[in-house]
Structure formats: structure tokens, C-alpha cells
């Protein structure tokens, strides 16, 4: 019973973190309707994992500072810079 409770709390925490992350990084809002009360167009955890986390890259340390180097892709660069700017603003 205790393990099931802990697992459920972890799942709820993960859901809340993913939702808040998306809202803070500028997920688009949608118009409200009588049957649709959600304010934001949220992506699933699998989509976020595919778009953000599962990227091929290298962590380099030029001059002792860790830098993540990704493949040249303008859309990915735009997404990561947008996320970085919005997280700095939220902090």
C-alpha cells in the first residue's frame, strides 16, 4: 500500500512539473469553449521527451565551462533559445 501511494504521488508530481514547464516556456493558449475548459495546448510527456530530451549532442568543456553542442538545426536552436529565455524570465 505504501509503495502504491508513493508511486502515485511521484506520478502526480511529474505531471505537475511537466505542465508547469510547458506553461512557463510559452505553450500557446487556446480559446475557451463550453466543452473545452483547458487554457493551454499541452504536449504529452512522450512528445516532450522526443522534442527536447532525446537529442544527439556532445557536452564539451571549452575553457572549463560545460557547453552542450547539438547538430545544426535552425528550428531546434530556436526552440532551445526560447526555452532558455523563458526559464530565465520565470526564475
C-alpha positions in Angstrom: 0.0 0.0 0.0 2.8 2.4 0.9 4.6 1.8 -2.3 1.5 2.4 -4.4 0.9 5.7 -2.5 4.5 6.8 -3.2 4.3 5.8 -6.8 1.0 7.8 -7.3 2.5 10.9 -5.6 5.5 10.7 -7.9 3.3 10.4 -11.0 1.3 13.5 -9.8 4.5 15.4 -9.2 5.9 14.5 -12.6 2.6 15.6 -14.3 2.6 18.9 -12.5 6.2 19.6 -13.3 5.7 18.9 -17.0 2.6 21.0 -17.1 4.3 23.9 -15.3 7.4 23.6 -17.5 5.3 23.9 -20.6 3.3 26.9 -19.3 6.5 28.7 -18.2 8.2 28.1 -21.6 5.4 29.6 -23.6 3.0 26.9 -24.7 0.2 28.5 -26.8 -3.1 29.3 -25.3 -6.4 28.2 -26.9 -9.8 29.8 -26.8 -12.1 28.5 -24.2 -15.4 26.9 -25.0 -18.2 25.3 -23.0 -16.9 21.8 -23.5 -13.2 22.7 -23.6 -12.0 24.5 -20.4 -8.2 23.8 -20.7 -6.4 27.1 -21.3 -3.2 25.7 -22.9 -2.3 23.3 -25.7 -0.1 20.9 -23.7 2.1 18.2 -25.2 2.4 14.7 -23.8 5.5 13.5 -21.9 6.4 11.3 -24.8 6.3 14.3 -27.3 8.4 16.4 -24.9 10.9 13.6 -24.5 11.2 13.3 -28.3 11.5 17.0 -29.0 13.7 18.2 -26.1 15.4 15.4 -24.2 16.3 12.8 -26.9 18.6 15.0 -28.9 22.0 13.8 -30.2 24.7 16.1 -28.8 28.0 16.4 -27.0 28.9 18.0 -23.8 32.2 19.9 -24.3 34.3 21.9 -21.8 36.0 24.7 -23.7 37.8 26.9 -21.1 36.4 24.8 -18.3 32.7 25.6 -18.9 30.3 22.9 -19.9 28.6 23.6 -23.2 26.0 21.4 -24.9 26.7 21.2 -28.7 23.9 20.0 -30.9 23.6 19.3 -34.6 22.9 22.4 -36.7 19.2 22.8 -37.0 17.5 26.2 -37.0 14.2 25.0 -35.6 15.9 23.2 -32.7 18.1 26.3 -32.0 15.1 28.5 -31.9 13.2 26.1 -29.6 16.2 25.8 -27.1 16.8 29.5 -27.1 13.1 30.2 -26.5 13.1 27.8 -23.6 16.3 29.3 -22.1 15.0 32.8 -22.3 11.6 32.0 -20.8 13.1 30.0 -18.0 15.5 32.9 -17.1 12.5 35.2 -17.1 10.5 32.8 -14.8 13.3 32.4 -12.3 
